[in-house]
Amino acid sequence: MSAFVIVDIKVRNPAEYSRYIELITPSVAHYNGRYLVRGGKPQTLDGDWVSERIVIMEYPSREQAQAWLTDPALVDIHNMRRDNSYQCDMLLCDGVN
């Protein structure tokens, strides 16, 4: 069953975040993931959710998504995301079964 990683991020340092994107992109494909949404223009339709950047990735399974996030070789790259954002929330959700 597919799994989805959903990221809501407020970027603090756009130049360094651009470098993060360059470095993290190949790792998503390495774990058989793909980007479905990357940035976009989030618009709140209902409720109080305010976002400036949304990223949605699809992986073949929860295990592959979690392996991507916990790969020791990617620790420094994931930390770049954290270090260059005011806020970064990430969710893992199962697809339709």
C-alpha positions in Angstrom: 0.0 0.0 0.0 1.3 3.5 -0.9 2.3 5.8 1.9 2.5 9.6 1.8 4.8 12.0 3.5 3.2 15.4 3.9 5.4 18.3 4.9 4.2 21.8 6.0 7.2 24.1 6.1 7.9 27.8 6.7 11.3 28.5 5.1 13.7 30.8 7.1 16.7 30.9 4.7 15.7 30.5 1.1 19.2 30.2 -0.3 20.2 27.4 2.0 16.8 25.7 1.6 17.4 25.7 -2.2 20.7 23.9 -1.5 18.8 21.4 0.7 16.3 20.7 -2.2 19.3 20.0 -4.5 20.7 17.5 -2.1 17.5 15.8 -0.9 15.8 15.3 -4.3 17.9 12.3 -5.4 17.3 10.5 -2.1 13.5 10.5 -2.6 14.0 8.7 -5.9 16.5 6.3 -4.3 13.8 5.1 -1.9 11.3 4.8 -4.8 9.5 7.9 -3.8 8.1 10.7 -6.0 7.0 14.2 -5.5 3.3 14.9 -6.0 3.3 18.4 -4.6 6.4 20.6 -4.1 5.7 24.1 -3.0 2.5 25.1 -4.8 0.4 27.9 -3.6 -1.4 26.7 -0.5 -4.8 28.2 0.0 -6.8 27.5 3.1 -10.3 26.4 2.2 -11.7 25.8 5.6 -10.3 26.3 9.2 -7.3 28.2 10.4 -4.4 26.3 8.7 -2.0 28.8 7.3 0.9 27.4 5.2 3.5 28.9 2.9 4.9 25.6 1.5 3.5 22.1 1.2 5.4 19.1 0.0 3.7 15.7 -0.6 5.8 12.6 -1.5 4.4 9.2 -2.4 6.4 6.0 -1.5 5.5 2.4 -2.2 5.2 1.6 1.5 5.5 3.1 5.0 8.7 1.2 5.4 10.4 2.9 2.4 9.2 6.3 3.6 10.5 5.7 7.1 13.8 4.3 5.7 14.2 7.6 3.7 13.7 9.6 6.8 16.0 7.6 9.0 18.8 6.8 6.6 22.0 7.7 8.5 23.6 9.0 5.3 20.8 11.6 5.1 21.0 13.0 8.7 22.9 16.1 7.7 20.6 16.8 4.8 17.5 16.4 6.9 19.1 18.7 9.5 19.5 21.4 6.7 15.7 21.4 6.3 15.3 21.8 10.1 18.0 24.4 10.4 16.7 26.6 7.6 13.0 26.7 8.5 11.0 28.5 11.2 8.7 25.5 11.4 8.6 22.1 9.7 5.9 19.5 10.4 6.0 16.2 8.7 3.3 13.4 8.6 3.3 9.9 7.4 -0.1 8.6 6.1 -1.3 5.4 4.5 -2.9 5.6 1.1 -6.3 4.2 0.2 -6.5 0.5 0.8 
